Amino acid sequence: MGTGNRELTPGSRTGRSSLESFLREVRACRLCEDSLEHGVRPVLQVGEGASVLIAGQAPGRRVHASGLPFDDPSGDRLRNWLGVSSAEFYDGSKFAIVPMGFCYPGTGQSGDLPPRAECAPAWRQELLERVGTLRLTLAIGQYAVRWHLGTGSTRLTEVVRRWRDFTPHVIPMPHPSPRNNLWLRKNPWFEGEVVPYLRARISEALGR
């Protein structure tokens, strides 16, 4: 794995650098460079003391351009679901935003490609361990749900429908993308039951 001028492999790091210096390593990663048509630009947000982890899929085209997580209609819906302002959402001491893939993977025939498979095993566990203050994880979309809950090939709708089995520490969620408007219409229980609980847990986790 290329990070800056050093060659590292998972497990080869000695000692524990500060969160800030570790994030510099993450943002300098070039592991998938040859596979990323639009170039390397890791997009994530992590600060000291963050209590809520937002585990999404991977940046989209607009987020890749701006460098700001969920800077798109998906983010507007997500912030509405959470009941938080943009100022709160982009406060790294409150929200850690760590997608399964840090760079925009490009677009396929039916939408954005899946997160790059190399990213999570290379960086994810150690990054989350360095935060150390997380009280709530929002697992958004099938890739994040499988990684955080170990649900394997179980369909996302079934996992989200069983959301009470995973609370209070993890809440599985559909992606807030406009592409999921039909799913939300077919599953009104999500916004009717899960979203009110989600807002209450966010307030609790943030110490409101």
C-alpha positions in Angstrom: 0.0 0.0 0.0 1.4 3.4 -1.0 1.1 6.1 1.6 3.1 9.2 1.0 6.8 8.2 0.5 6.5 5.0 2.6 5.4 1.6 1.7 3.1 0.0 4.3 1.1 -3.1 4.6 -1.8 -3.6 7.0 -0.3 -4.6 10.4 3.1 -3.2 9.5 2.8 0.1 11.4 4.8 0.3 14.6 3.5 2.4 17.5 0.3 4.4 17.4 0.6 7.8 15.8 -1.9 10.6 16.6 -5.2 10.6 14.9 -4.2 13.7 12.9 -1.0 12.1 11.6 -2.8 8.8 10.8 -5.4 10.8 8.8 -2.5 12.3 6.8 -1.5 8.7 5.9 -5.0 7.8 4.9 -5.4 10.9 2.7 -2.1 10.1 1.0 -3.1 6.6 0.2 -2.6 5.5 -3.5 -3.6 1.9 -3.1 -6.3 2.0 -5.8 -4.9 4.8 -7.9 -4.6 2.6 -11.1 -8.3 1.6 -10.8 -9.8 5.1 -10.2 -10.7 6.7 -13.5 -11.4 10.1 -11.8 -8.3 10.1 -9.7 -7.5 9.7 -6.0 -9.3 11.9 -3.5 -10.1 10.3 -0.1 -13.1 12.1 1.4 -13.8 11.5 5.1 -14.3 13.5 8.3 -12.9 12.4 11.6 -12.2 14.5 14.7 -11.2 14.0 18.3 -14.1 13.2 20.5 -16.6 12.2 17.7 -19.5 10.3 19.2 -21.5 9.3 16.1 -20.0 7.3 13.1 -21.7 7.7 9.8 -20.6 4.7 7.7 -21.7 5.2 4.1 -20.7 3.6 0.8 -18.2 5.8 -1.1 -18.1 9.4 -2.4 -20.2 10.2 -5.5 -19.2 12.5 -8.3 -20.3 15.7 -6.6 -18.6 14.8 -3.3 -15.4 13.9 -5.2 -15.5 17.4 -6.8 -16.1 19.3 -3.6 -14.2 17.1 -1.1 -17.1 17.5 1.4 -18.9 14.3 2.6 -22.6 14.1 1.7 -22.4 17.4 -0.2 -25.4 16.4 -2.4 -29.1 15.6 -2.2 -28.3 12.4 -0.3 -26.8 14.5 2.4 -29.8 16.8 2.5 -32.0 13.9 3.2 -29.6 12.3 5.7 -29.4 15.5 7.7 -33.2 15.7 7.7 -33.4 12.1 9.0 -30.9 12.9 11.7 -32.5 16.2 12.7 -29.2 18.1 12.6 -28.0 21.2 11.0 -25.2 21.4 8.5 -23.0 23.1 11.1 -23.5 20.1 13.5 -23.1 17.5 10.7 -19.8 18.9 9.6 -18.4 19.2 13.1 -15.8 16.5 13.3 -15.9 16.5 17.1 -19.5 15.3 16.8 -19.7 13.2 13.6 -17.1 10.9 12.1 -18.0 10.3 8.5 -16.0 7.3 7.3 -17.4 5.6 4.1 -16.5 2.0 3.2 -14.5 3.4 0.3 -12.8 6.7 0.7 -12.5 7.6 -3.0 -15.1 8.0 -5.8 -15.1 4.6 -7.6 -16.7 5.9 -10.8 -20.0 5.1 -12.5 -21.3 1.8 -13.9 -24.4 0.9 -15.9 -26.8 1.2 -13.0 -25.2 4.0 -11.0 -22.0 4.5 -9.0 -19.7 1.5 -8.7 -19.3 -0.3 -5.4 -16.7 1.0 -2.9 -13.2 -0.3 -3.7 -12.6 -3.5 -1.8 -9.0 -2.6 -0.8 -9.9 0.4 1.3 -11.7 -1.0 4.4 -9.2 -3.8 5.2 -6.3 -1.4 4.8 -7.5 1.4 7.0 -10.9 1.1 8.6 -10.4 -0.9 11.8 -7.3 1.1 12.9 -8.9 4.4 12.1 -12.0 3.6 14.1 -9.9 2.4 17.0 -8.1 5.7 17.1 -11.3 7.6 17.4 -12.3 5.6 20.5 -15.2 7.7 21.6 -18.0 6.5 19.3 -21.4 5.9 20.9 -23.5 5.2 17.9 -22.9 3.9 14.4 -25.2 4.5 11.4 -24.5 1.7 8.9 -25.8 3.1 5.6 -26.3 0.8 2.6 -25.4 -2.9 2.1 -21.6 -2.6 2.2 -21.5 -0.8 5.5 -24.2 -3.0 7.0 -22.3 -6.2 6.1 -19.1 -4.9 7.5 -20.4 -3.5 10.7 -23.1 -6.2 11.4 -21.7 -9.2 9.7 -25.0 -9.9 8.0 -23.5 -11.6 4.9 -25.8 -12.0 1.9 -29.0 -11.1 3.9 -31.0 -8.5 1.9 -30.6 -5.0 3.1 -34.4 -4.5 3.5 -34.6 -7.5 5.8 -31.7 -6.2 7.9 -33.1 -2.7 8.2 -36.6 -4.2 9.1 -34.8 -5.9 12.0 -33.3 -2.6 13.2 -34.4 -3.2 16.8 -32.1 -6.2 17.0 -29.0 -4.0 16.6 -29.8 -1.0 18.7 -28.8 0.9 20.7 -25.3 1.0 19.3 -25.8 0.3 15.6 -28.7 1.4 13.3 -28.8 -0.2 9.8 -30.2 2.2 7.2 -30.9 2.4 3.5 -28.9 4.9 1.5 -30.6 8.4 1.5 -30.0 8.7 -2.3 -32.9 9.9 -4.4 -32.5 6.6 -6.2 -34.1 5.0 -3.2 -37.3 7.1 -3.4 -39.2 4.0 -4.6 -37.8 1.9 -1.7 -39.0 4.6 0.8 -42.5 4.7 -0.7 -42.7 0.9 -0.5 -41.3 0.8 3.1 -43.0 3.8 4.9 -42.3 2.1 8.2 -38.7 3.3 7.9 -39.5 7.0 8.1 -42.5 6.3 10.4 -40.6 4.2 13.0 -36.9 4.2 12.5 -36.3 7.9 11.8 -38.0 9.1 15.1 -35.9 6.7 17.1 -32.8 7.7 15.1 -33.3 11.4 15.9 -33.7 10.5 19.6 -30.5 8.4 19.6 -28.6 11.2 17.8 -29.7 13.7 20.5 -28.6 11.3 23.2 -25.3 10.5 21.6 -24.5 14.2 21.1 -25.4 14.9 24.8 -28.2 17.3 24.0 
